[in-house]
Each structure stands twice: as C-alpha cells, then as structure tokens.
Amino acid sequence: MLKKGEIEYEGVIAENLPNATFWVDKADKERVLCVLSGKMRINHIRVSPGDKVRLVITPYDRKKGRIVYKLR
C-alpha cells in the first residue's frame, strides 16, 4: 500500500550491489538506486539483473527507491 506522496514505477534490474541494493532502470531511461523492501527480504525473494520489478519512490528523493514486487 502506498503512503501519501509515494509514486510507483516499473523498471528492470540493471546491476547488483552489496547489501540487497540494486540499480534499476525505469521506463523513461532514468536510473534509480533501490533497496529490497522488508517483506521481500523476509520471504527470501531473489531478484537478479534483467528481472522486471515494481518500485516505490518517495517525494523527498527521486534518485532512491524501494523494490516492492517482482513481476513475472
């Protein structure tokens, strides 16, 4: 569920980084630094480069986001 002011996008994982952090390319060719959400970490959902994901970006910083769902 989105909080007030959050924006949801779809993107593709571009690169893995340490500590469950990823570079994600959005549809408008913008690259965002994202971390896995807590529910994805608890349920051991794996994501790798090339996977399509849904991410949430807060209005405070448009260059950082949170991966909330792995698309099929």
N, C-alpha and C positions, 0 to 999 in steps of 0.2 A: 504494500500500500504506500502510495506516495504521500510525503509530507507537504506542507504548504510551500510553494515556490520551487519544488523539485521538478526537473524535466527529465523525461525518459526518452532514450535513443536506442537504436540498434546499431551494432558495429561488428567488426571482425577482429579477433585477436591477432596482433601483428608480431609481438615479441614477448617472451617470458622474462621476468626479472625476479630477483630473490624476494622471499617473504610474501608469496602469493600476490605479487604485483605484476601488472601487465600493461603494455602499450596497446591501446585499442584504436583502430581506425574507424571513424564514424562515416556515414554515407556521404557527407559533404567534404571528405578527404581531410578532415581535421583529426589530429592525433591527441588522445587523452590518456593520462596516466590513471589507471584504475586498480583497485584492490578488490578481492573477493569479499562478498558480504558474509556475515557471521553464519547464516543458515547454510550457505554453500560450503563453508569450512566444516561445520558440524556434520553435515551429511556426506562429506568426502567426495564432492562433485569435482571431477577433474576437467580442466579446460586446457587446451593446447593451441598453438598458432594455427590459424585457419578456421577455428570454430566461430560460429555466429553467436553473439550474446546480446542480452538486453542490459543496458547500463543506466544508472541514475546520476544526474549531475545536479549539485546544489547551486543556488543562485549566487553564492559567495565567491566561488572559484570555478570558472568554466574549464579549466585545464585538468581538474581532478574529478574522478568519479568512482562509483561503486558498482561492481558487476552483480546483478541480482538474479539472472536467469540465463541458462544455456539453451539456445534454440536448437531444434533438430534439423 
